[in-house]
Amino acid sequence: MILILDSYLDEVGAWRNFVDLMPGRDHRAVRVAKETPPANLDGVDGLMLTGSAASAVDGEPWLAPVYDLIREAHARELPTLGVCFGHQLIPRALFGEDAVRRSPTSELGWLEIRRTAANSLWDSVPERFTCFVSHFDEVTPDLPDLDVFAASDRCPVQGYQVRGAPMWGLQFHPEMPFEESERLVRSNSPRHEHIDEPPEDLLARAVDVRPIGLRLFANFLDHVDAARSPR
């Protein structure tokens, strides 16, 4: 079973976007800002963490049990994938508050993501592609326990693997449908002070990101299946 810890603050949530990229997979979604997460990861084969309008820099009290589950996943060597906010939560849980910072150059829109190192999560994924991004915080660069394998011009840590563990983070959004991305562009663009393009210009560069998401999620699920196989 795949456990999705959904950190969205709205009423809809993000978990359906994740499920759409892994059809047929047994899953459980928990809205962690609104309901209590499970006490442990018994019976869980893989852990996934969504984005959020919350900030990983702020000390949200509802995140305490989420951090505990991330640390448990690390101890169990449980395959784990975080996206955007979830990408930031993993190093914050494992390495402390300084592992996440406010981004000096926040990102919004469809930007080029490029591979900077080989990683199994990137198998059969183009070395460069355009994907949707929307964030004000980022993982602190040069953390010694993260193997970074993707970057953009404004963000040096677009993808990483925790060293020695089946745990990955993606700052970009390969799971997000266009309609949701459009809403974020229109609502958030005034908050990005260094972005001087109107929303219409950002939207003009939109592409369908989910074919990339399907490949990345499939690669992650390969790790889930491998971890379940007898050794």
Beta strands, then each sheet from edge to edge (+ up, - down):
strand 1: 2-6
strand 2: 27-31
strand 3: 46-49
strand 4: 80-83
strand 5: 100-115
strand 6: 128-139
strand 7: 146-151
strand 8: 159-162
strand 9: 167-170
sheet 1: 2+ 1+ 3+ 4+ 9+ 8- 7+ 5- 6+
end
